[in-house]
Amino acid sequence: MFAAFHIADLPIAAALLEQPEWRDAPCGILRETKDRDDGKIPLLALNSTARRTGISAGWPLGRALVRCPDLRILSRHPSTEAALLAELVTLADSFTPDVEITSPDTVLLDLSGTPAARIVMVPCRGVEPVHALAETPDLAHFAVLEPPTRGRFISTGEIGTLPLSLLGQLNGGSKFLPLLDLLGIRTLGDYRNLPRQDLTERFGPVAGHWHDLISGKSCRLLKLHRPPESLAQSLDLDDAIHSSEALVFIFKRLLHVLSSRLAARHFAASVLEIRLRLEEGEMWRKIHLPEPLTDPVSLLKPIQTFAESLVLPSPVIGIDLDTTTAFPLSRQGDWNCRQLPRPEHWADTLARLEAMLGNDRVGIPTPSRSHRPDAFEMRAATISETSLPPTCSIPLRRFRPPMEIAVAFESLPGKHPRPLALLTGPWRGEVLEQRGPFPTSGNVWEPDSAWQRLEWDIRVDRAPLLRLIYQPTDRWQLDGIYF
Amino acid sequence: MWIAGLLAEPDEVPEFPKFILVDGGDGFDPASHTLNACSQLLWIRCDKITEVFKAADLVVRDANVPFVMLDLCSLPVASLRTIPASSWWRLKQLCETNACRLIVLSPSPLVPCASLRLTLTGSLSLADFDLPRKEILDRVSAHPNRLRHAT
């Protein structure tokens, strides 16, 4: 047996949830159409008050306003509609896990595997859903769309009383329904009484399929809706943890559970999300694994590195572990692309290096688009940006931080200073040649981070080519050597 | 220049880094290279010689990127002289075990167990800033040095 849950006039119900003051007034929602003639835009949905005035969905707006001058047009609220559908699915899930989202306002339930239970509908955010039961999913769907057949089990015989227009809900239904109407076929019963063979010959195999469907001979499989599964684990500790060894021991236990859950679902972990609840505050860390893993030993390694490098401000009182799943890789050597030979070690090595050297000390350097000196970013993943040319043809070896030196210089009023000789630092002597100055500045609109400087490339006797910097307020620095 | 020569200016961004640069004095300048060139490099920024050796040990053991460069040019010569020869031998053995190539850039001959020692020479002048990088790289010459170590 199958059941169908439906929220009648979902768009108008969602819109009235947002504007409850118009609940008792005749209200309607227009169908989205490219036709700019407002008078001809058809109505998509109406509330019961509007329907009592004699208008119905599908009527052009102009004609509906003639019949019902007080009709109020509401705007659609897709987010509220989605929330109502989610609540309908949750309600259906409480009866059976085998649920299909057939349309934005209807879900079908396969009740064959569940014990017979009386269906009691619970309002979804104040909107009362309706239901119908039938032998096949499509018959249940038809039954729930028409008020006379709602709230009970409908036999295949009773379905015949429903209007033929319901077939329009099926794929390809709108093609020859007008033709059937011209032939005087008004109900599903009329259609069922026609010879199947003749229908197929006249209208094609779809017509024959419909005949089977209305006769209850065709029972399709539901396209099951599976909500995303959570593999999150949470552990509240009776005794607060201070040491990394104890932390690793607990993670090992959690990872064994995670690993078996992943294996049961034929999934693997691609990202581990760790949240440590401390006595004061919390710590959060996301560990990206180089390839999807299920083995608890391999999963433990990056966590072990993380735990060893951890400096806890206060004891740990709880642990949350979540994971992002991916399909496990069935790896086969590829001649055409380069692969890491031992990817399971790669993340561990990077994590160890980061733990030893600190954040932003390990990664792929990316030159910044800013002209700010020594501006770059460190990234972990590949990107696809256009390649910028380097600032000059000879690569610079930087001093970080720049080396402060004393410089003899010539200063003329209204002009940039001109270096004459380096007085201190590892390379002293007269400036024999120079290129510059190259004035640069940035962030002038932010007083705290504004910068300004002059650069020269200089040659000093018995020294490599140097980059000399002058910053206002008479600071001279060596930025690096060309090497 | 040696690093610039290795990185070149590729047309495509590689999926994984091809080289690892353990930068002893944190002197590598990403702005001196193209984005694609930088994408070939995993840059490990160190400040001390001990950090350099620990980082080199980790990446050579990892062996996922079997081309490691140790840039020691920016470190003080005094600190370079404190490296015991046994550390270099241990690193060399590790490289052989993990099929890894290790290139050490130093201001003077430093590695007692080097399989090949090259001296890079190439004089630069201010006029070279106007030349394309390829021409400057062509001028850098590498001369093999005589190796003198116990086997």
Interface residues (C-beta under 8 A of the other chain):
Chain A: C337 R338 Q339 L340 P341 R342 P343 H345 W346 D348 T349 R352 L353 M356 L357 R361 V362 G363 I364 P365 T366 P367 S368 D374 A375 F376 M378 T382 I383 S384 E385 T386 S387 L388 P389 P390 T391 C392 S393 I394 P395 L396 R397 R398 F399 R400 E433 Q434 R435 D457 I458 R459 P464 L465 G480 Y482 F483
Chain B: M1 I3 A4 E9 V13 P14 E15 F16 P17 D26 G27 F28 D29 P30 A31 S32 H33 T34 L35 N36 A37 C38 S39 L41 L42 W43 I44 R45 C46 E51 K54 A55 L58 V59 R61 D62 A63 N64 V65 C73 S74 L124 S125 L126 D128 F129 D130 L131 P132 R133 I136
